[in-house]
Amino acid sequence: MPKLHEYQGKKLLRESGIPVPEGEVAATAEEVRKITGRLGKPVAIKAQVGVTGRFQAGGIRFADGAGEGEKAAEEILAKDIKGLKVEKVLVEEKLSVKGEFYASVVVNDSWRVKGPVLMFSTKGGTGIEEIAARFPEKVVSMNVDILQGVTTEDTSDLIAKLGVSPPLLKPLSKLVYGLYEVFRKYSARSVEVNPIVLTEGGKVYAADCHIVIDEASVFKHPELEIDYPRDIGRAPTKLERLAWEVERKDYRGVGYFAQMARDFGPGEGVVGFHGIGGGGAMLGADALIRRGLKLANYADTSGNPTAAKVYRIVKIIFSQPNIDGYILMGACIANQEQWHHAHALVRALREELPSRPDFPVIILIAGNKEAESLEILSEGLKGLPAKVEIYGREYVYNVDYIAERMKKLTREYRRKEES
C-alpha cells in the first residue's frame, strides 16, 4: 500500500478545509533558505521519507532564520533515514504548542468490523497503541457505516465523550470530519494526524499526517502521481518497477515481485522464488532459508492470473543475474485453474533453460486442473538440458522435502559451474 509523503498528505488535508501549518516543500538547501525568508518566522524542517522515527534520526530540525534553515537543510538532505535517501524537505512554520490530540480513520479488516474505524484521543504525540495501553480512558472510537458515512454531529458526539470543552469541540469536530472526507474521497486505507496541535493562540492544526492509499484504487487518482504503489521502505528497483507495470496493465489476479537480494555473485546459493498464495508460500520460503538458501526475490501469482501475467513474472525472476535455481512453491491446494501457470511456465522455461545447462528447477503445483497442469508441464518441458522436478498435491504439506531437493540441486549446479 503506497504511503504519501507528509507534504502530499497535508495538501489533501488543506484542500478539505483542515488547518495545516503554512509551508512549502523544497529539494535544495537554497530553496529552504528562500522559503524560510518568505515565511519570516521560526520554522520546522522535516525530511520527506516514508518512515517513522524521523526526529530521532535527525530528520527534523528547527531554525530561527534563513541562514540557520539553509544549514539544517544541507545536513538533512545529505542523510539516509532507515535506508531511504532524503530528497525533499517540508519547511513550515513552527507551532507554539499548548496541547496535543490524536485522530485517525483506519480500515479494520476483522470479520467483526470490515470497515472504517474513527479514533480520537486527548493525548497525542505518541503511537496510538501506546496511548491505548497506558491511557485507555483518553481514547474513544466508533465503527463507521460506509453507506451512511460520518457527519460533524457524529464527530462532535464522539469527541465530547472524552470531556473536551465546548470552545474546542467545534474546531476538533470539523477537523476529524475532514479526515473522514479525505479517507473517503481518496480511497485510503488509513488517514492519521498525530499530533493535532492546539497552539497558545487557541487554534488547532494538523501538525503531522500519515496517509496510506489503497493500492487497488491508485488508478482512480492520477492526481496523486503515485508511480509505484508498494510500501517496501526503500526506492524500488528497475525490475520491481517493471513488475508493477505488469500489474498495472492487468488486474486479473496477482503479479507481485520484490527483490530481496541484489549484487550477488554466481555460486552463492541464491534462488529465484515464486510462490502461489500467501501462507503456504511463506512456509515454503522459510523452509528454503532454514536450509541455508537465499532468496533473490519474493514473487506471488495468485488469484487466478492469466498465463500472460504469470509468464511475465517468471521472465522477470529469470532476468536476475547469477541465480542458482528457480522454484515455484505452490504449497497450497489452489482454487485457481492451474493450467494457466503450466502454460506460462512451459513457454518461459523453454526460452530460458536452453542456455542454462543443468540449471535447477522445481515446480510444486496443486489445485484446480492439477492433473492437466502436471501433464502440460511434463510434456512441455521434455528434452530441456536443465534439471527439472515437478510435484503435485502429495507434497503440499511436505515443503521440507521440496526445500531439501532444492538445496541438493543448487549445490550440484554450483559445483559444476565452479569446475
Stockholm file with secondary structure:
# STOCKHOLM 1.0

chainA/1-419         MPKLHEYQGKKLLRESGIPVPEGEVAATAEEVRKITGRLGKPVAIKAQVGVTGRFQAGGIRFADGAGEGEKAAEEILAKDIKGLKVEKVLVEEKLSVKGEFYASVVVNDSWRVKGPVLMFSTKGGTGIEEIAARFPEKVVSMNVDILQGVTTEDTSDLIAKLGVSPPLLKPLSKLVYGLYEVFRKYSARSVEVNPIVLTEGGKVYAADCHIVIDEASVFKHPELEIDYPRDIGRAPTKLERLAWEVERKDYRGVGYFAQMARDFGPGEGVVGFHGIGGGGAMLGADALIRRGLKLANYADTSGNPTAAKVYRIVKIIFSQPNIDGYILMGACIANQEQWHHAHALVRALREELPSRPDFPVIILIAGNKEAESLEILSEGLKGLPAKVEIYGREYVYNVDYIAERMKKLTREYRRKEES
#=GR chainA/1-419 SS CCBCCHHHHHHHHHHTTCCCCCEEEESSHHHHHHHHHHHTSCEEEEECCSSSCTTTTTCEEEESSHHHHHHHHHHHHTCEETTEECCCEEEEECCCEEEEEEEEEEEECSTTTCEEEEEEESCCSSCHHHHHHHCGGGEEEEECCTTTCCCHHHHHHHHHTTTCCHHHHHHHHHHHHHHHHHHHHTTEEEEEEEEEEEETTSCEEECCEEEEECGGGGGGCGGGCCSCCCCCSSCCCHHHHHHHHHHHHCCSSCCEEEECCCSCCTTSCEEEEEESSSHHHHHHHHHHHHTTCEESEEEECCSSCCHHHHHHHHHHHHTSTTCCCEEEECCSCEEEETHHHHHHHHHHHHHHGGGSTTCEEEEECCEETHHHHHHHHHHHTTTCSSEEEEECGGGTTCHHHHHHHHHHHHHHHHHHHHC
#=GC SS_cons         CCBCCHHHHHHHHHHTTCCCCCEEEESSHHHHHHHHHHHTSCEEEEECCSSSCTTTTTCEEEESSHHHHHHHHHHHHTCEETTEECCCEEEEECCCEEEEEEEEEEEECSTTTCEEEEEEESCCSSCHHHHHHHCGGGEEEEECCTTTCCCHHHHHHHHHTTTCCHHHHHHHHHHHHHHHHHHHHTTEEEEEEEEEEEETTSCEEECCEEEEECGGGGGGCGGGCCSCCCCCSSCCCHHHHHHHHHHHHCCSSCCEEEECCCSCCTTSCEEEEEESSSHHHHHHHHHHHHTTCEESEEEECCSSCCHHHHHHHHHHHHTSTTCCCEEEECCSCEEEETHHHHHHHHHHHHHHGGGSTTCEEEEECCEETHHHHHHHHHHHTTTCSSEEEEECGGGTTCHHHHHHHHHHHHHHHHHHHHC
//
